[in-house]
Amino acid sequence: MSLMSMKPMLAVAREKQYAVGAFNAVDYLSIKAVLKAAEEIDAPVIIQTSVKTVKFWGHAPIVAWMKELAQDLPIPVALHLDHCKDVDFIQQCIDAGWTSVMIDASSLPYEQNLTVSQEVARRGAAAGVGVEAELGEIGGVEEDIAVDEAEAHLADPEKAVRFCQAMDLAVFAPAIGTAHGIYKGEPKIAFDRLEAISRRVSTPLALHGGTGLSDEVFKRCIALGCAKVNISTELKHIFIDSIADYQRQGGVYEPLKALEVQYDQIKQAMQKHMILFGSEGRASRDRQEYARFL
Ligand code: 13P
């Protein structure tokens, strides 16, 4: 299949109460490992790139890898730009072939966040690209956006309703107490807040800060409307640790063997998440329903 917008994938996932995994891949191999993981279990999947990753490789190689890897797969695949504050950069990604983008104007006052997010939603709609926007501030560090956990603030349900009614988002990311990176203690998830938003907002919701959450937290959030779950830090750790462990355990200086270990470990770990999120078997079962949301 060719790459597609995440909008119909997530609309169907929310209706059926499962989530599509969105994994921050960093290079050709990690993209390939995540796609293989999804293909093996017939799951729709989102490959996300950070702005840093796009700047590192350039737009064209990433789109070329994605097209080459996804075109013969029988599963729906979206290429998504994670947290981006810069509308021009978002436009460059839309022009280059990203099928979904996130505007993160959450550090701005509400009205400004709304205005910028609406502008991106308008551009996304014109290009058939799904748009994600955030309200409240998610703690931790992602994409060089550092939000002190004490300063992170939760999304206000009233504002969430107005925000989502004001534009057609593929997915809405309310801050609900999760954080990017490694949790320092037990994360305090505001399930009541999530429930209040979910009751009044029919837009699929995104769960950020997936690394380190328990199975139970994932399941509760998905039951409350989270149809997109983001995993980044865990993949990055496996990316580095797999090679370091391979070498410590007497690995020879044979890069392809080391890459094989890295590939297998990323694939297995991300596939475990996909299964937990309930997306296994959903690609062929739900694809015919996407047309309702295009
Ligand atoms: P983690 O780095 O905690 O997995 O969060 C990922 C994320 O939400 C990316 O936007």
Boltz pocket constraint, residues with backbone or C-beta under 6 A from the ligand:
constraints:
  - pocket:
      binder: B
      contacts: [[A, 24], [A, 82], [A, 83], [A, 141], [A, 142], [A, 179], [A, 180], [A, 181], [A, 182], [A, 207], [A, 208], [A, 209], [A, 210], [A, 211], [A, 230], [A, 231], [A, 232], [A, 233], [A, 234]]
      max_distance: 6.0
